Amino acid sequence: MNYQQTVEYLFSRLPLFSRIGAAAYKADLNNTIKLCDHLGNPQTAFKTIHIAGTNGKGSVSHMLSAVLQTAGYRTGLYTSPHLKDFRERIKVDGKEINEDFVISFTENIKPLLEQIEPSFFEITVGMAFSYFKEQQVDVAIIETGLGGRLDSTNIITPELSVITNISFDHMNLLGDTLEKIAFEKAGIIKQNVPIVIGETSAELKPVFLNKATEVNSPITFASEERWVTEWDYKDHYLVTNVAHHLDDDRKTYHLDLTGLYQQKNLLTVLEALHVIKQKGFVVEEKHIQHALAHVKKLTGLHGRWEKIHTAPTVVLDVAHNEDGVKQIVQQLEHTTFNKLHIVIGMVKDKDILKVLKLLPTYAAYYFTQAQIPRALPAEELQQQASLIGLHGHYFTTVTQAVKDAFTKAHAADLILVCGSVFIVGEVENNFH
């Protein structure tokens, strides 16, 4: 098989959560343990940092990877899902896994696939660990796929665990209260391994403290260690001043990830770096400064308040749940534009109305759907939106929706594409 055939085999042969949803979710670690045993437990060959959370885990993973790369560590990065190409999920020093490895790994593992019938995600976790071992990485940033306690990645014993935040998402699998969701995410907290919590609240803090106490894990809350004193936009950067509660020292960071929500992620990253430096990692302030100004270039991160066109401005953001869309709406309040056009598509297993109710009624809407079975039909999305005063036409492809918005927008307008990772992934960057 060539690369394309291999990826198609993986997509079609194995249950894939991003395509079909809950039916692909395996609520235990047995397959991953069997698979990694078969591979010689490659995950023990390098150090890891484990990252979970409802939102922000992708940004935090990429920011940490950028810093460690800049500090001279050979750095693996495992994230999901991908936007355009499967290989985006597995990177070393910002470079995607090579096609030959994907082909050979899949060929070699085929007999086991027939035997244990793993999910797509379980296979990609095994592939990532094997690749990182072959590439002799010093450290790998491992992002959970879903939840934490029963996530396929949760067979590692990391140097540090990080939970970015907790909000409502995947309630059908993780629980219908924030406490239940927090309990699942807290499942990545390991015996004697430090844990950094990004954002928390009075009702969720005990969930993390109880788990950390149970396994003797040193715990810190990033939002209690540092805070943002002021911020501004300058020369395409989000310029953020950060204070630390122990001293009067103020540090200024230029972020190339310009969404305002990145300030919360920045505080999480800074605390994570503080902890791993205590564990022997050598990271200097100059490495942090350079890396945070070049995250996109160093790691290839896309789809986080990403401006891909001007006049009209076109912005992509993978926000897809209640908390993510709240952050988007806050961003819009700090963004200058004449008229707002929103291209939106969602998947069926989200709380659609809760998300739609957050969006502004003054925008022109272009309802659409990604080309996956999980996608909510565009016409159905339009009907639900119209009930709460959001109006616009529906389009059966993302390309048609974006094209129509681009045709109708004037130079001073803003076109925002959001609602699903898969919607952003299908945007063709060929505006004219």
C-alpha positions in Angstrom: 0.0 0.0 0.0 1.1 3.5 -0.6 0.6 6.3 2.0 -2.9 7.3 0.8 -4.1 3.7 0.7 -2.7 3.1 4.1 -4.5 6.1 5.6 -7.7 5.1 3.9 -7.3 1.6 5.3 -6.9 3.0 8.8 -9.9 5.3 8.4 -12.2 2.6 7.0 -11.0 -0.4 8.9 -10.9 1.0 12.4 -13.6 2.8 14.4 -12.8 6.5 14.3 -14.4 8.7 17.0 -14.0 12.0 15.0 -16.1 10.4 12.2 -18.7 8.3 14.0 -18.7 9.4 17.6 -19.4 7.4 20.7 -19.5 4.0 18.9 -15.7 4.3 18.4 -15.0 5.0 22.1 -13.3 2.1 24.0 -13.9 2.6 27.8 -10.8 0.8 29.0 -7.1 0.6 28.3 -6.8 -3.1 27.5 -6.3 -2.8 23.8 -3.6 0.0 24.2 -1.8 -2.1 26.8 -1.9 -5.2 24.5 -0.8 -3.1 21.5 2.1 -1.4 23.3 3.2 -4.8 24.8 3.4 -6.2 21.3 5.5 -3.1 20.2 7.9 -3.6 23.1 6.4 -0.7 25.2 8.0 2.1 23.3 6.4 4.7 25.6 9.0 3.9 28.3 11.9 4.9 26.0 11.5 8.7 26.5 10.2 11.3 29.0 6.7 12.6 28.6 4.4 15.4 29.6 0.7 14.5 29.7 -2.0 17.1 28.9 -5.8 16.9 29.3 -8.6 19.4 29.5 -11.8 20.4 27.7 -10.3 23.4 25.8 -6.8 24.7 25.4 -5.0 21.4 25.5 -3.9 21.7 21.9 -2.6 25.2 22.3 -0.8 24.3 25.6 0.7 21.2 24.0 2.1 23.2 21.0 3.4 26.1 23.2 5.2 23.6 25.4 6.6 21.8 22.4 7.8 25.1 20.9 9.6 26.0 24.1 11.3 22.7 24.6 12.4 22.6 20.9 13.9 26.0 21.3 15.7 24.9 24.5 17.4 22.2 22.4 15.3 19.1 23.4 14.4 16.7 20.6 10.6 17.0 21.2 7.8 14.7 20.1 4.2 16.0 19.9 1.1 13.9 19.8 -2.2 15.7 19.3 -5.6 15.0 17.7 -7.6 15.4 15.6 -5.9 16.6 12.5 -7.1 19.4 10.2 -5.8 18.4 6.8 -3.5 15.4 6.9 -3.3 12.4 9.4 0.4 13.1 9.8 -0.3 16.3 11.7 -1.1 14.2 14.8 2.5 12.9 15.2 5.5 15.4 15.0 9.1 15.6 16.0 10.5 19.1 16.4 7.6 20.4 14.4 8.0 18.0 11.4 5.2 15.6 10.7 5.8 11.8 10.8 7.1 10.6 7.5 4.8 8.6 5.2 7.1 5.6 5.0 6.8 5.1 8.8 3.0 5.2 8.6 3.0 2.6 5.8 5.5 0.2 7.4 4.0 0.5 10.9 0.5 -0.3 9.6 1.8 -3.2 7.5 3.6 -4.7 10.5 0.7 -4.4 12.8 -2.0 -5.7 10.5 -2.1 -9.3 12.0 -2.6 -7.8 15.4 -5.4 -5.5 14.1 -7.3 -8.5 13.0 -6.9 -10.1 16.4 -7.7 -7.3 18.9 -9.7 -5.0 16.7 -8.4 -1.7 18.2 -9.9 1.7 17.5 -8.3 4.2 15.2 -7.1 6.2 18.2 -5.5 3.2 19.9 -3.5 2.5 16.8 -2.3 6.1 16.4 -1.2 6.2 20.0 0.9 3.0 19.4 2.2 4.5 16.2 3.2 7.8 17.9 5.0 6.0 20.8 6.9 3.8 18.3 7.9 6.8 16.1 9.1 8.8 19.1 11.2 5.9 20.2 12.7 5.4 16.7 13.4 9.1 16.5 15.1 9.1 19.9 13.2 12.0 21.3 14.2 13.5 24.6 10.7 14.3 25.6 7.2 13.9 24.1 4.2 16.1 24.8 1.2 13.7 24.8 -2.3 15.2 24.5 -5.3 13.1 25.5 -7.9 12.4 22.9 -11.0 12.3 25.2 -11.3 12.5 28.9 -8.2 11.2 30.7 -8.8 8.2 33.0 -9.7 5.8 30.2 -8.0 7.6 27.4 -5.6 5.5 25.3 -2.7 7.8 26.1 -3.1 7.1 29.9 -0.6 4.3 30.0 2.3 6.6 30.3 4.0 7.7 33.6 4.9 11.3 32.7 7.3 13.9 34.3 4.3 16.2 34.6 0.6 16.1 34.1 -1.4 19.2 33.0 -5.2 19.8 33.0 -6.0 23.0 31.2 -9.6 23.5 32.2 -13.0 21.8 32.6 -16.2 22.7 30.8 -19.1 20.8 29.2 -18.2 18.6 26.3 -18.7 14.9 25.4 -21.2 14.6 28.3 -22.6 11.4 26.8 -19.2 9.7 27.6 -17.6 11.7 30.4 -20.6 12.6 32.6 -23.4 15.2 32.8 -21.9 17.4 35.5 -18.6 19.3 35.6 -17.6 17.3 38.7 -18.0 14.1 36.8 -16.0 15.5 33.8 -13.3 16.8 36.2 -13.1 13.3 37.8 -12.4 11.7 34.3 -9.8 14.3 33.5 -8.2 13.9 36.9 -7.6 10.3 36.0 -4.2 11.3 34.4 -2.9 12.3 37.8 -0.3 9.7 38.7 1.5 8.6 41.8 4.2 11.1 42.8 3.9 12.9 39.5 3.4 16.7 39.8 0.1 18.1 38.3 -0.6 21.6 37.1 -4.2 22.7 36.9 -4.8 25.6 34.4 -8.2 27.0 35.3 -10.4 25.8 38.1 -13.4 26.8 40.2 -14.4 26.5 43.9 -16.6 23.4 43.1 -14.0 21.6 41.0 -10.9 22.3 43.1 -11.7 19.5 45.6 -11.9 17.0 42.8 -8.3 17.7 41.9 -7.0 18.1 45.4 -8.6 14.8 46.5 -7.0 12.9 43.6 -3.6 14.6 44.1 -3.6 13.7 47.8 -4.7 10.1 47.1 -1.6 9.5 44.9 0.8 11.9 46.6 1.0 14.2 43.6 2.4 17.7 44.1 -0.3 20.1 42.8 -0.3 23.7 41.7 -3.0 25.9 40.2 -1.6 28.1 37.4 -4.2 30.9 37.8 -3.1 31.3 41.5 0.6 31.5 40.7 0.5 34.2 38.0 -1.9 36.7 36.5 -2.1 38.9 33.4 -1.7 42.6 34.4 -2.3 44.1 30.9 -2.4 43.2 27.2 -2.4 44.8 23.8 -2.2 43.9 20.1 1.0 45.1 18.4 2.6 44.1 15.1 0.4 41.0 14.7 1.3 39.8 18.3 -0.8 39.5 21.4 1.5 41.4 23.9 0.8 40.1 27.4 2.3 41.3 30.7 2.4 38.6 33.4 3.0 39.1 37.2 4.0 36.4 39.7 2.5 36.4 43.2 5.9 35.8 44.9 7.7 38.9 43.5 7.2 42.2 41.7 8.9 41.0 38.6 6.8 41.6 35.5 7.5 39.7 32.2 6.2 40.6 28.8 5.5 37.9 26.2 4.7 38.4 22.5 2.4 35.6 21.4 1.9 34.7 17.8 -1.3 32.9 18.9 -3.4 36.0 19.1 -6.7 34.7 20.6 -7.4 36.4 23.9 -8.0 33.0 25.4 -4.3 32.2 24.9 -3.6 34.3 28.0 -5.1 31.6 30.2 -3.0 29.0 28.3 0.1 31.1 28.7 -0.3 31.0 32.5 -0.6 27.2 32.4 2.4 26.9 30.2 4.6 29.1 32.4 3.7 27.1 35.5 4.3 23.8 33.7 7.7 25.1 32.7 8.4 26.2 36.2 7.7 22.6 37.4 9.7 20.8 34.8 12.7 23.1 35.4 12.6 21.9 39.0 12.8 18.4 37.6 16.1 19.1 35.7 14.9 20.5 32.4 17.1 23.4 31.3 14.9 26.1 29.9 15.9 29.8 29.9 13.7 32.9 29.7 15.1 33.6 26.2 13.9 30.2 25.0 10.4 30.9 26.3 10.3 34.4 24.8 11.4 33.2 21.3 9.2 30.1 21.3 6.0 31.9 22.3 6.5 34.4 19.5 7.0 31.6 16.9 4.6 28.7 18.0 3.0 28.4 14.6 6.3 28.3 12.7 7.9 25.9 15.2 5.0 23.5 15.5 2.6 24.0 12.6 -0.4 24.8 14.8 -3.4 26.2 13.0 -7.0 27.1 13.6 -6.7 29.1 16.8 -8.1 32.6 16.0 -6.0 32.2 12.8 -6.2 35.1 10.3 -5.8 33.7 6.8 -7.0 36.7 4.7 -7.4 40.5 4.9 -10.0 42.7 3.2 -12.2 41.1 4.1 -10.6 39.6 7.2 -11.1 35.8 7.4 -10.5 34.1 10.7 -10.5 30.3 11.5 -11.1 29.0 15.0 -11.8 25.4 16.0 -14.0 26.4 19.0 -16.8 23.9 19.1 -18.3 23.7 22.6 -19.9 26.1 25.1 -16.8 27.4 26.7 -14.9 27.7 23.4 -17.6 29.7 21.8 -17.9 32.0 24.9 -14.2 32.8 24.3 -14.9 33.5 20.7 -17.7 35.9 21.6 -15.4 37.7 24.0 -12.8 38.0 21.2 -15.4 39.6 18.9 -16.0 42.3 21.4 -12.3 43.3 21.0 -12.2 43.0 17.2 -13.0 45.8 14.8 -15.1 45.1 11.8 -18.0 46.5 9.8 -20.3 43.5 9.3 -19.8 40.0 10.8 -20.3 36.9 8.7 -20.2 33.5 10.6 -19.7 30.3 8.7 -20.6 27.5 11.2 -21.1 23.8 11.3 -21.4 21.4 14.2 -21.4 17.7 15.0 -24.5 15.9 16.3 -23.3 15.0 19.7 -22.8 18.6 20.9 -25.3 20.6 22.9 -26.3 22.6 19.8 -28.8 25.1 21.3 -26.5 26.0 24.2 -23.7 26.9 21.8 -26.0 28.7 19.3 -27.6 30.9 22.1 -24.2 32.4 22.8 -23.7 33.7 19.3 -24.6 37.3 18.2 -28.0 37.8 16.4 -26.5 40.7 14.4 -24.3 38.4 12.3 -25.1 37.0 8.9 -25.0 33.2 9.1 -23.8 30.5 6.6 -24.8 27.1 8.0 -22.8 24.2 6.7 -21.6 20.6 7.5 -18.3 18.7 7.3 -18.1 15.6 5.2 -18.2 13.2 8.1 -21.0 10.9 9.4 -21.0 12.8 12.7 -21.9 16.1 11.1 -25.2 17.7 11.9 -27.0 18.3 8.6 -26.7 22.0 7.6 -30.4 22.4 7.1 -31.1 21.1 10.6 -28.5 23.5 12.1 -30.2 26.3 10.2 -33.6 25.3 11.6 -32.4 25.2 15.1 -30.6 28.5 14.8 -33.6 30.3 13.3 -35.6 29.4 16.5 -33.4 31.7 18.5 -33.0 34.5 16.0 -29.9 33.5 14.0 -30.6 33.8 10.3 -28.9 32.7 7.1 -28.8 30.2 4.3 -27.5 26.6 4.6 -24.8 25.0 2.3 -24.0 21.3 2.1 -20.3 21.9 1.7 -17.9 24.2 3.6 -16.4 25.4 0.4 -19.8 26.7 -0.8 -20.5 28.4 2.5 -17.2 30.2 2.7 -17.4 31.2 -1.0 -20.8 32.7 -0.5 -19.7 34.6 2.6 -16.6 35.9 0.7 -18.8 37.0 -2.2 -21.1 39.0 0.1 -18.5 40.5 2.4 -17.0 43.9 2.0 -13.3 44.8 2.6 -14.0 46.0 6.2 -16.0 42.9 7.2 -15.0 39.9 9.2 -15.7 36.3 8.2 -15.4 33.9 11.1 -15.3 30.1 10.4 -16.0 28.0 13.5 -18.1 25.3 15.2 -16.0 22.2 14.6 -12.4 21.2 13.9 -13.7 19.4 10.8 -15.3 22.6 9.4 -12.0 24.5 9.8 -10.1 21.5 8.3 -12.2 21.7 5.1 -11.6 25.4 4.4 -9.7 25.8 1.2 -7.3 28.7 1.5 -7.8 30.0 -2.1 -9.5 33.3 -1.8 -9.6 35.6 -4.8 
